[in-house]
Amino acid sequence: MAGKKSGDPSPESIARANRQRLAFEEGIRAMADVEREAAAVRKNMERLRALREAREAEAVRTEATAGSAAAKTKRKKPVST
């Protein structure tokens, strides 16, 4: 006979099917881990961006306050003739 045509799968085909199933499940877990890590990175980037923008806004406020205070305290010297 040329080929075996029984309804029972061979041990090799069962092992191959199990390996494929395990690889598929591992792939799903790996993709979930990657997405979870990417979400954590995005969240951290948003937090750091907010901190940087707050720091930059504070620097602008401080510079504006210091600039107006310097303008008020600076006096012109009287011109002697």
N, CA, C and O atoms as a CHARMM CRD file, in Angstrom:
* protein
*
  324
    1    1 MET  N      0.81900  -1.17700   0.00000 PROA 1      0.00000
    2    1 MET  CA     0.00000   0.00000   0.00000 PROA 1      0.00000
    3    1 MET  C      0.86800   1.24700   0.00000 PROA 1      0.00000
    4    1 MET  O      1.92700   1.28600   0.62600 PROA 1      0.00000
    5    2 ALA  N      0.40700   2.25300  -0.70400 PROA 2      0.00000
    6    2 ALA  CA     1.18900   3.47600  -0.86400 PROA 2      0.00000
    7    2 ALA  C      1.08700   4.37800   0.34400 PROA 2      0.00000
    8    2 ALA  O      2.09400   4.96900   0.73700 PROA 2      0.00000
    9    3 GLY  N     -0.05600   4.51300   0.94100 PROA 3      0.00000
   10    3 GLY  CA    -0.20500   5.42800   2.06700 PROA 3      0.00000
   11    3 GLY  C     -1.15200   4.87300   3.11000 PROA 3      0.00000
   12    3 GLY  O     -1.99500   4.02400   2.81900 PROA 3      0.00000
   13    4 LYS  N     -1.00400   5.35200   4.30000 PROA 4      0.00000
   14    4 LYS  CA    -1.83200   4.91100   5.39800 PROA 4      0.00000
   15    4 LYS  C     -3.01000   5.87600   5.51400 PROA 4      0.00000
   16    4 LYS  O     -2.78800   7.06800   5.72500 PROA 4      0.00000
   17    5 LYS  N     -4.22700   5.41800   5.38900 PROA 5      0.00000
   18    5 LYS  CA    -5.41800   6.26200   5.39800 PROA 5      0.00000
   19    5 LYS  C     -6.31000   5.85400   6.56400 PROA 5      0.00000
   20    5 LYS  O     -7.46000   5.46500   6.35700 PROA 5      0.00000
   21    6 SER  N     -5.80700   5.93600   7.75400 PROA 6      0.00000
   22    6 SER  CA    -6.63700   5.59600   8.89900 PROA 6      0.00000
   23    6 SER  C     -7.15300   6.87900   9.54600 PROA 6      0.00000
   24    6 SER  O     -6.62200   7.96100   9.29300 PROA 6      0.00000
   25    7 GLY  N     -8.14700   6.76600  10.34900 PROA 7      0.00000
   26    7 GLY  CA    -8.71800   7.92200  11.03100 PROA 7      0.00000
   27    7 GLY  C     -7.88900   8.35600  12.22600 PROA 7      0.00000
   28    7 GLY  O     -8.09500   9.45400  12.74200 PROA 7      0.00000
   29    8 ASP  N     -6.96100   7.53200  12.68000 PROA 8      0.00000
   30    8 ASP  CA    -6.13500   7.86400  13.83700 PROA 8      0.00000
   31    8 ASP  C     -4.89500   8.64500  13.39800 PROA 8      0.00000
   32    8 ASP  O     -4.19500   8.22900  12.47500 PROA 8      0.00000
   33    9 PRO  N     -4.62300   9.77800  14.05900 PROA 9      0.00000
   34    9 PRO  CA    -3.41000  10.52200  13.71000 PROA 9      0.00000
   35    9 PRO  C     -2.17300   9.81000  14.24900 PROA 9      0.00000
   36    9 PRO  O     -2.22000   9.13300  15.27600 PROA 9      0.00000
   37   10 SER  N     -1.09300   9.97700  13.54700 PROA 10     0.00000
   38   10 SER  CA     0.15300   9.34000  13.97900 PROA 10     0.00000
   39   10 SER  C      0.74300  10.10700  15.16300 PROA 10     0.00000
   40   10 SER  O      0.42000  11.27800  15.36200 PROA 10     0.00000
   41   11 PRO  N      1.60000   9.46100  15.94500 PROA 11     0.00000
   42   11 PRO  CA     2.23700  10.16200  17.07300 PROA 11     0.00000
   43   11 PRO  C      3.02000  11.38300  16.61600 PROA 11     0.00000
   44   11 PRO  O      3.09300  12.38300  17.33000 PROA 11     0.00000
   45   12 GLU  N      3.61200  11.30000  15.41400 PROA 12     0.00000
   46   12 GLU  CA     4.36500  12.44900  14.90300 PROA 12     0.00000
   47   12 GLU  C      3.44500  13.63100  14.62400 PROA 12     0.00000
   48   12 GLU  O      3.78100  14.77500  14.93200 PROA 12     0.00000
   49   13 SER  N      2.27700  13.34900  14.03700 PROA 13     0.00000
   50   13 SER  CA     1.35700  14.44400  13.72500 PROA 13     0.00000
   51   13 SER  C      0.76100  15.03700  15.00600 PROA 13     0.00000
   52   13 SER  O      0.50700  16.24000  15.07400 PROA 13     0.00000
   53   14 ILE  N      0.54100  14.20200  16.01200 PROA 14     0.00000
   54   14 ILE  CA     0.05100  14.70900  17.30600 PROA 14     0.00000
   55   14 ILE  C      1.10900  15.60200  17.93400 PROA 14     0.00000
   56   14 ILE  O      0.78400  16.67800  18.43800 PROA 14     0.00000
   57   15 ALA  N      2.36600  15.17900  17.91400 PROA 15     0.00000
   58   15 ALA  CA     3.45200  15.97300  18.49400 PROA 15     0.00000
   59   15 ALA  C      3.60200  17.29000  17.74100 PROA 15     0.00000
   60   15 ALA  O      3.81000  18.33600  18.35400 PROA 15     0.00000
   61   16 ARG  N      3.49400  17.24100  16.38500 PROA 16     0.00000
   62   16 ARG  CA     3.61500  18.45300  15.58600 PROA 16     0.00000
   63   16 ARG  C      2.46900  19.42500  15.91000 PROA 16     0.00000
   64   16 ARG  O      2.68600  20.63100  16.03100 PROA 16     0.00000
   65   17 ALA  N      1.26400  18.89300  16.04800 PROA 17     0.00000
   66   17 ALA  CA     0.10500  19.72000  16.37600 PROA 17     0.00000
   67   17 ALA  C      0.27700  20.35900  17.75300 PROA 17     0.00000
   68   17 ALA  O     -0.07300  21.52300  17.94700 PROA 17     0.00000
   69   18 ASN  N      0.81600  19.60000  18.70700 PROA 18     0.00000
   70   18 ASN  CA     1.05700  20.15600  20.04900 PROA 18     0.00000
   71   18 ASN  C      2.10700  21.25900  20.01600 PROA 18     0.00000
   72   18 ASN  O      1.96700  22.28600  20.68000 PROA 18     0.00000
   73   19 ARG  N      3.17800  21.02900  19.22200 PROA 19     0.00000
   74   19 ARG  CA     4.21200  22.06900  19.10500 PROA 19     0.00000
   75   19 ARG  C      3.63900  23.34500  18.48200 PROA 19     0.00000
   76   19 ARG  O      3.94200  24.45400  18.92400 PROA 19     0.00000
   77   20 GLN  N      2.81700  23.17400  17.45900 PROA 20     0.00000
   78   20 GLN  CA     2.20600  24.33800  16.81400 PROA 20     0.00000
   79   20 GLN  C      1.27500  25.07100  17.76800 PROA 20     0.00000
   80   20 GLN  O      1.26500  26.30200  17.81000 PROA 20     0.00000
   81   21 ARG  N      0.49500  24.32000  18.53300 PROA 21     0.00000
   82   21 ARG  CA    -0.42200  24.92800  19.49800 PROA 21     0.00000
   83   21 ARG  C      0.35700  25.69800  20.56400 PROA 21     0.00000
   84   21 ARG  O     -0.00500  26.82100  20.91600 PROA 21     0.00000
   85   22 LEU  N      1.43100  25.08500  21.07700 PROA 22     0.00000
   86   22 LEU  CA     2.24900  25.75500  22.09300 PROA 22     0.00000
   87   22 LEU  C      2.92700  27.00100  21.52900 PROA 22     0.00000
   88   22 LEU  O      3.00500  28.02500  22.20700 PROA 22     0.00000
   89   23 ALA  N      3.41500  26.92000  20.29800 PROA 23     0.00000
   90   23 ALA  CA     4.04700  28.08200  19.67400 PROA 23     0.00000
   91   23 ALA  C      3.03000  29.19700  19.48200 PROA 23     0.00000
   92   23 ALA  O      3.35000  30.36600  19.69500 PROA 23     0.00000
   93   24 PHE  N      1.81600  28.85400  19.08300 PROA 24     0.00000
   94   24 PHE  CA     0.75800  29.84600  18.90500 PROA 24     0.00000
   95   24 PHE  C      0.43000  30.53100  20.23400 PROA 24     0.00000
   96   24 PHE  O      0.32100  31.75600  20.29400 PROA 24     0.00000
   97   25 GLU  N      0.27300  29.73400  21.30400 PROA 25     0.00000
   98   25 GLU  CA    -0.03900  30.29800  22.62000 PROA 25     0.00000
   99   25 GLU  C      1.10100  31.18200  23.11900 PROA 25     0.00000
  100   25 GLU  O      0.86000  32.24000  23.70000 PROA 25     0.00000
  101   26 GLU  N      2.33700  30.75200  22.89400 PROA 26     0.00000
  102   26 GLU  CA     3.49600  31.54900  23.30200 PROA 26     0.00000
  103   26 GLU  C      3.53800  32.86800  22.52600 PROA 26     0.00000
  104   26 GLU  O      3.87600  33.91400  23.08000 PROA 26     0.00000
  105   27 GLY  N      3.19400  32.80500  21.25300 PROA 27     0.00000
  106   27 GLY  CA     3.14400  34.01400  20.43100 PROA 27     0.00000
  107   27 GLY  C      2.11600  34.99800  20.94800 PROA 27     0.00000
  108   27 GLY  O      2.37400  36.20100  20.99400 PROA 27     0.00000
  109   28 ILE  N      0.96500  34.50300  21.33500 PROA 28     0.00000
  110   28 ILE  CA    -0.07800  35.37200  21.89100 PROA 28     0.00000
  111   28 ILE  C      0.40400  36.01700  23.18600 PROA 28     0.00000
  112   28 ILE  O      0.20000  37.21200  23.39900 PROA 28     0.00000
  113   29 ARG  N      1.04500  35.22700  24.05400 PROA 29     0.00000
  114   29 ARG  CA     1.56700  35.78100  25.31400 PROA 29     0.00000
  115   29 ARG  C      2.64300  36.82800  25.03800 PROA 29     0.00000
  116   29 ARG  O      2.67800  37.87100  25.69200 PROA 29     0.00000
  117   30 ALA  N      3.51900  36.55400  24.07400 PROA 30     0.00000
  118   30 ALA  CA     4.59300  37.48700  23.75400 PROA 30     0.00000
  119   30 ALA  C      4.01200  38.79800  23.21600 PROA 30     0.00000
  120   30 ALA  O      4.47200  39.87500  23.59500 PROA 30     0.00000
  121   31 MET  N      3.02500  38.72000  22.35500 PROA 31     0.00000
  122   31 MET  CA     2.40500  39.93200  21.81700 PROA 31     0.00000
  123   31 MET  C      1.71400  40.72600  22.92100 PROA 31     0.00000
  124   31 MET  O      1.75700  41.95600  22.91600 PROA 31     0.00000
  125   32 ALA  N      1.08300  40.04200  23.85800 PROA 32     0.00000
  126   32 ALA  CA     0.43600  40.72800  24.98000 PROA 32     0.00000
  127   32 ALA  C      1.48600  41.42700  25.83400 PROA 32     0.00000
  128   32 ALA  O      1.26700  42.55300  26.28200 PROA 32     0.00000
  129   33 ASP  N      2.63000  40.77100  26.06700 PROA 33     0.00000
  130   33 ASP  CA     3.71500  41.38900  26.83900 PROA 33     0.00000
  131   33 ASP  C      4.25600  42.62800  26.13500 PROA 33     0.00000
  132   33 ASP  O      4.50100  43.65400  26.76800 PROA 33     0.00000
  133   34 VAL  N      4.44100  42.52500  24.82000 PROA 34     0.00000
  134   34 VAL  CA     4.95200  43.66100  24.05300 PROA 34     0.00000
  135   34 VAL  C      3.98400  44.82900  24.13800 PROA 34     0.00000
  136   34 VAL  O      4.40500  45.96600  24.35000 PROA 34     0.00000
  137   35 GLU  N      2.69900  44.56700  23.97500 PROA 35     0.00000
  138   35 GLU  CA     1.69800  45.64000  24.03400 PROA 35     0.00000
  139   35 GLU  C      1.63600  46.25000  25.42800 PROA 35     0.00000
  140   35 GLU  O      1.49300  47.46500  25.56600 PROA 35     0.00000
  141   36 ARG  N      1.74300  45.42500  26.45700 PROA 36     0.00000
  142   36 ARG  CA     1.71100  45.92400  27.83200 PROA 36     0.00000
  143   36 ARG  C      2.91900  46.82900  28.09000 PROA 36     0.00000
  144   36 ARG  O      2.78200  47.89300  28.69200 PROA 36     0.00000
  145   37 GLU  N      4.09300  46.40700  27.63600 PROA 37     0.00000
  146   37 GLU  CA     5.29700  47.22000  27.81100 PROA 37     0.00000
  147   37 GLU  C      5.19900  48.51700  27.01500 PROA 37     0.00000
  148   37 GLU  O      5.61500  49.56900  27.49900 PROA 37     0.00000
  149   38 ALA  N      4.65500  48.45500  25.80300 PROA 38     0.00000
  150   38 ALA  CA     4.49900  49.65400  24.98400 PROA 38     0.00000
  151   38 ALA  C      3.54500  50.63700  25.65700 PROA 38     0.00000
  152   38 ALA  O      3.77900  51.84600  25.62600 PROA 38     0.00000
  153   39 ALA  N      2.48500  50.13700  26.25600 PROA 39     0.00000
  154   39 ALA  CA     1.54100  51.00500  26.95900 PROA 39     0.00000
  155   39 ALA  C      2.22600  51.66100  28.16000 PROA 39     0.00000
  156   39 ALA  O      1.99500  52.83700  28.44000 PROA 39     0.00000
  157   40 ALA  N      3.06200  50.90800  28.86600 PROA 40     0.00000
  158   40 ALA  CA     3.77800  51.46500  30.01600 PROA 40     0.00000
  159   40 ALA  C      4.75600  52.54700  29.56400 PROA 40     0.00000
  160   40 ALA  O      4.90500  53.57000  30.23300 PROA 40     0.00000
  161   41 VAL  N      5.41900  52.32500  28.43500 PROA 41     0.00000
  162   41 VAL  CA     6.36100  53.32100  27.90900 PROA 41     0.00000
  163   41 VAL  C      5.60900  54.59100  27.51800 PROA 41     0.00000
  164   41 VAL  O      6.05400  55.69600  27.82800 PROA 41     0.00000
  165   42 ARG  N      4.46800  54.43500  26.83700 PROA 42     0.00000
  166   42 ARG  CA     3.68400  55.61200  26.44400 PROA 42     0.00000
  167   42 ARG  C      3.22000  56.39800  27.66300 PROA 42     0.00000
  168   42 ARG  O      3.26000  57.62800  27.67100 PROA 42     0.00000
  169   43 LYS  N      2.78200  55.68400  28.68900 PROA 43     0.00000
  170   43 LYS  CA     2.31600  56.34800  29.91400 PROA 43     0.00000
  171   43 LYS  C      3.46300  57.11500  30.56700 PROA 43     0.00000
  172   43 LYS  O      3.27200  58.24200  31.02500 PROA 43     0.00000
  173   44 ASN  N      4.64300  56.51800  30.61400 PROA 44     0.00000
  174   44 ASN  CA     5.80400  57.18400  31.20800 PROA 44     0.00000
  175   44 ASN  C      6.20800  58.40000  30.37800 PROA 44     0.00000
  176   44 ASN  O      6.57300  59.43800  30.93000 PROA 44     0.00000
  177   45 MET  N      6.14200  58.27400  29.05500 PROA 45     0.00000
  178   45 MET  CA     6.47800  59.40700  28.19100 PROA 45     0.00000
  179   45 MET  C      5.51400  60.56900  28.41900 PROA 45     0.00000
  180   45 MET  O      5.93300  61.72500  28.44800 PROA 45     0.00000
  181   46 GLU  N      4.23600  60.27000  28.58000 PROA 46     0.00000
  182   46 GLU  CA     3.25200  61.32000  28.85700 PROA 46     0.00000
  183   46 GLU  C      3.56200  62.00000  30.18700 PROA 46     0.00000
  184   46 GLU  O      3.47900  63.22300  30.29800 PROA 46     0.00000
  185   47 ARG  N      3.91400  61.21400  31.18500 PROA 47     0.00000
  186   47 ARG  CA     4.23900  61.77700  32.49900 PROA 47     0.00000
  187   47 ARG  C      5.45900  62.68100  32.41200 PROA 47     0.00000
  188   47 ARG  O      5.46200  63.78900  32.94900 PROA 47     0.00000
  189   48 LEU  N      6.50200  62.19700  31.72500 PROA 48     0.00000
  190   48 LEU  CA     7.72400  62.99100  31.59800 PROA 48     0.00000
  191   48 LEU  C      7.48400  64.25400  30.77100 PROA 48     0.00000
  192   48 LEU  O      8.04100  65.30800  31.07700 PROA 48     0.00000
  193   49 ARG  N      6.65900  64.15600  29.72800 PROA 49     0.00000
  194   49 ARG  CA     6.34000  65.33000  28.91200 PROA 49     0.00000
  195   49 ARG  C      5.62000  66.38000  29.76000 PROA 49     0.00000
  196   49 ARG  O      5.92300  67.57000  29.66900 PROA 49     0.00000
  197   50 ALA  N      4.66900  65.93900  30.58100 PROA 50     0.00000
  198   50 ALA  CA     3.94400  66.87300  31.44200 PROA 50     0.00000
  199   50 ALA  C      4.90500  67.55100  32.42500 PROA 50     0.00000
  200   50 ALA  O      4.80600  68.75500  32.66100 PROA 50     0.00000
  201   51 LEU  N      5.81900  66.79000  32.98900 PROA 51     0.00000
  202   51 LEU  CA     6.79900  67.38100  33.91100 PROA 51     0.00000
  203   51 LEU  C      7.68900  68.39400  33.19600 PROA 51     0.00000
  204   51 LEU  O      7.96700  69.46800  33.72900 PROA 51     0.00000
  205   52 ARG  N      8.13500  68.04700  31.98300 PROA 52     0.00000
  206   52 ARG  CA     9.00500  68.95500  31.22700 PROA 52     0.00000
  207   52 ARG  C      8.25800  70.23600  30.87500 PROA 52     0.00000
  208   52 ARG  O      8.80300  71.33100  31.01200 PROA 52     0.00000
  209   53 GLU  N      7.01200  70.10200  30.42200 PROA 53     0.00000
  210   53 GLU  CA     6.24100  71.28700  30.06000 PROA 53     0.00000
  211   53 GLU  C      5.97600  72.16500  31.27900 PROA 53     0.00000
  212   53 GLU  O      6.00800  73.39100  31.17300 PROA 53     0.00000
  213   54 ALA  N      5.71600  71.56000  32.42600 PROA 54     0.00000
  214   54 ALA  CA     5.51000  72.33600  33.65100 PROA 54     0.00000
  215   54 ALA  C      6.79800  73.04900  34.04000 PROA 54     0.00000
  216   54 ALA  O      6.76200  74.20600  34.46000 PROA 54     0.00000
  217   55 ARG  N      7.93400  72.37200  33.90600 PROA 55     0.00000
  218   55 ARG  CA     9.21900  72.98400  34.24000 PROA 55     0.00000
  219   55 ARG  C      9.51500  74.14300  33.29600 PROA 55     0.00000
  220   55 ARG  O      9.99000  75.19200  33.73200 PROA 55     0.00000
  221   56 GLU  N      9.23500  73.96100  31.99700 PROA 56     0.00000
  222   56 GLU  CA     9.47400  75.02200  31.03000 PROA 56     0.00000
  223   56 GLU  C      8.55400  76.21000  31.28300 PROA 56     0.00000
  224   56 GLU  O      8.99300  77.35600  31.17700 PROA 56     0.00000
  225   57 ALA  N      7.29000  75.96400  31.61700 PROA 57     0.00000
  226   57 ALA  CA     6.35400  77.04600  31.91200 PROA 57     0.00000
  227   57 ALA  C      6.80900  77.80600  33.15500 PROA 57     0.00000
  228   57 ALA  O      6.72200  79.03300  33.19600 PROA 57     0.00000
  229   58 GLU  N      7.28600  77.09500  34.15700 PROA 58     0.00000
  230   58 GLU  CA     7.79100  77.74700  35.37100 PROA 58     0.00000
  231   58 GLU  C      9.00900  78.59900  35.04500 PROA 58     0.00000
  232   58 GLU  O      9.16200  79.69200  35.59100 PROA 58     0.00000
  233   59 ALA  N      9.87500  78.11300  34.16400 PROA 59     0.00000
  234   59 ALA  CA    11.05800  78.88200  33.77500 PROA 59     0.00000
  235   59 ALA  C     10.65000  80.16700  33.06200 PROA 59     0.00000
  236   59 ALA  O     11.25000  81.21800  33.28100 PROA 59     0.00000
  237   60 VAL  N      9.63300  80.08500  32.21100 PROA 60     0.00000
  238   60 VAL  CA     9.15800  81.28500  31.51300 PROA 60     0.00000
  239   60 VAL  C      8.57300  82.26800  32.51300 PROA 60     0.00000
  240   60 VAL  O      8.83600  83.46800  32.42700 PROA 60     0.00000
  241   61 ARG  N      7.78000  81.77300  33.46300 PROA 61     0.00000
  242   61 ARG  CA     7.20500  82.66400  34.48600 PROA 61     0.00000
  243   61 ARG  C      8.29900  83.30600  35.31900 PROA 61     0.00000
  244   61 ARG  O      8.24700  84.50300  35.59900 PROA 61     0.00000
  245   62 THR  N      9.28700  82.52000  35.71400 PROA 62     0.00000
  246   62 THR  CA    10.38700  83.04400  36.52800 PROA 62     0.00000
  247   62 THR  C     11.17300  84.08500  35.74100 PROA 62     0.00000
  248   62 THR  O     11.55300  85.12300  36.28400 PROA 62     0.00000
  249   63 GLU  N     11.41400  83.81100  34.47300 PROA 63     0.00000
  250   63 GLU  CA    12.16100  84.75000  33.62900 PROA 63     0.00000
  251   63 GLU  C     11.37400  86.04300  33.45500 PROA 63     0.00000
  252   63 GLU  O     11.94900  87.13000  33.51200 PROA 63     0.00000
  253   64 ALA  N     10.07500  85.93700  33.24400 PROA 64     0.00000
  254   64 ALA  CA     9.25400  87.12800  33.07500 PROA 64     0.00000
  255   64 ALA  C      9.22000  87.94200  34.36700 PROA 64     0.00000
  256   64 ALA  O      9.29900  89.17000  34.33200 PROA 64     0.00000
  257   65 THR  N      9.10500  87.26800  35.49300 PROA 65     0.00000
  258   65 THR  CA     9.08000  87.95400  36.78300 PROA 65     0.00000
  259   65 THR  C     10.42700  88.60800  37.06100 PROA 65     0.00000
  260   65 THR  O     10.48700  89.75200  37.51300 PROA 65     0.00000
  261   66 ALA  N     11.48800  87.89200  36.79400 PROA 66     0.00000
  262   66 ALA  CA    12.82400  88.44000  37.02900 PROA 66     0.00000
  263   66 ALA  C     13.09500  89.60000  36.08200 PROA 66     0.00000
  264   66 ALA  O     13.73100  90.57900  36.47200 PROA 66     0.00000
  265   67 GLY  N     12.62800  89.50500  34.86100 PROA 67     0.00000
  266   67 GLY  CA    12.82800  90.58000  33.89200 PROA 67     0.00000
  267   67 GLY  C     12.08600  91.83100  34.29900 PROA 67     0.00000
  268   67 GLY  O     12.64700  92.92000  34.18000 PROA 67     0.00000
  269   68 SER  N     10.85800  91.73900  34.77100 PROA 68     0.00000
  270   68 SER  CA    10.09700  92.91900  35.18200 PROA 68     0.00000
  271   68 SER  C     10.65900  93.47600  36.49100 PROA 68     0.00000
  272   68 SER  O     10.66600  94.69100  36.68700 PROA 68     0.00000
  273   69 ALA  N     11.12200  92.61700  37.37600 PROA 69     0.00000
  274   69 ALA  CA    11.70200  93.09700  38.63500 PROA 69     0.00000
  275   69 ALA  C     13.01800  93.81300  38.35900 PROA 69     0.00000
  276   69 ALA  O     13.32400  94.81800  39.00100 PROA 69     0.00000
  277   70 ALA  N     13.79000  93.30700  37.41800 PROA 70     0.00000
  278   70 ALA  CA    15.05700  93.94800  37.08500 PROA 70     0.00000
  279   70 ALA  C     14.80100  95.31000  36.44900 PROA 70     0.00000
  280   70 ALA  O     15.55000  96.25700  36.68800 PROA 70     0.00000
  281   71 ALA  N     13.75800  95.41200  35.64900 PROA 71     0.00000
  282   71 ALA  CA    13.43900  96.68200  35.00300 PROA 71     0.00000
  283   71 ALA  C     13.00500  97.71200  36.04200 PROA 71     0.00000
  284   71 ALA  O     13.31100  98.89400  35.88900 PROA 71     0.00000
  285   72 LYS  N     12.30200  97.29500  37.09300 PROA 72     0.00000
  286   72 LYS  CA    11.83400  98.22000  38.11800 PROA 72     0.00000
  287   72 LYS  C     12.98400  98.69300  39.00300 PROA 72     0.00000
  288   72 LYS  O     13.00200  99.85600  39.40700 PROA 72     0.00000
  289   73 THR  N     13.91900  97.84400  39.30500 PROA 73     0.00000
  290   73 THR  CA    14.98300  98.21100  40.23100 PROA 73     0.00000
  291   73 THR  C     16.13700  98.95000  39.54700 PROA 73     0.00000
  292   73 THR  O     16.95300  99.58500  40.21500 PROA 73     0.00000
  293   74 LYS  N     16.20200  98.86700  38.24300 PROA 74     0.00000
  294   74 LYS  CA    17.29400  99.51500  37.54500 PROA 74     0.00000
  295   74 LYS  C     16.99200 101.00600  37.40900 PROA 74     0.00000
  296   74 LYS  O     15.94600 101.39400  36.88700 PROA 74     0.00000
  297   75 ARG  N     17.91700 101.82800  37.88300 PROA 75     0.00000
  298   75 ARG  CA    17.71900 103.27700  37.82600 PROA 75     0.00000
  299   75 ARG  C     18.77600 103.89500  36.91100 PROA 75     0.00000
  300   75 ARG  O     19.90300 103.41600  36.78400 PROA 75     0.00000
  301   76 LYS  N     18.35700 104.95100  36.30400 PROA 76     0.00000
  302   76 LYS  CA    19.29200 105.65900  35.43900 PROA 76     0.00000
  303   76 LYS  C     20.15300 106.58000  36.29800 PROA 76     0.00000
  304   76 LYS  O     19.69300 107.17100  37.27500 PROA 76     0.00000
  305   77 LYS  N     21.37700 106.67500  35.91000 PROA 77     0.00000
  306   77 LYS  CA    22.27500 107.58200  36.61400 PROA 77     0.00000
  307   77 LYS  C     21.97800 109.00600  36.15100 PROA 77     0.00000
  308   77 LYS  O     21.70700 109.24100  34.97300 PROA 77     0.00000
  309   78 PRO  N     22.03000 109.94500  37.07900 PROA 78     0.00000
  310   78 PRO  CA    21.79600 111.31600  36.64300 PROA 78     0.00000
  311   78 PRO  C     22.95600 111.78900  35.75400 PROA 78     0.00000
  312   78 PRO  O     24.11600 111.44600  35.98100 PROA 78     0.00000
  313   79 VAL  N     22.61800 112.55500  34.77700 PROA 79     0.00000
  314   79 VAL  CA    23.61400 113.06300  33.85100 PROA 79     0.00000
  315   79 VAL  C     24.25400 114.29000  34.48200 PROA 79     0.00000
  316   79 VAL  O     23.55700 115.24800  34.81600 PROA 79     0.00000
  317   80 SER  N     25.58500 114.27300  34.65200 PROA 80     0.00000
  318   80 SER  CA    26.24800 115.42400  35.24100 PROA 80     0.00000
  319   80 SER  C     26.78800 116.31100  34.11100 PROA 80     0.00000
  320   80 SER  O     27.39000 115.83700  33.14800 PROA 80     0.00000
  321   81 THR  N     26.55300 117.57300  34.26800 PROA 81     0.00000
  322   81 THR  CA    27.02600 118.52000  33.26600 PROA 81     0.00000
  323   81 THR  C     27.92200 119.56100  33.82900 PROA 81     0.00000
  324   81 THR  O     28.39700 120.42900  33.09700 PROA 81     0.00000
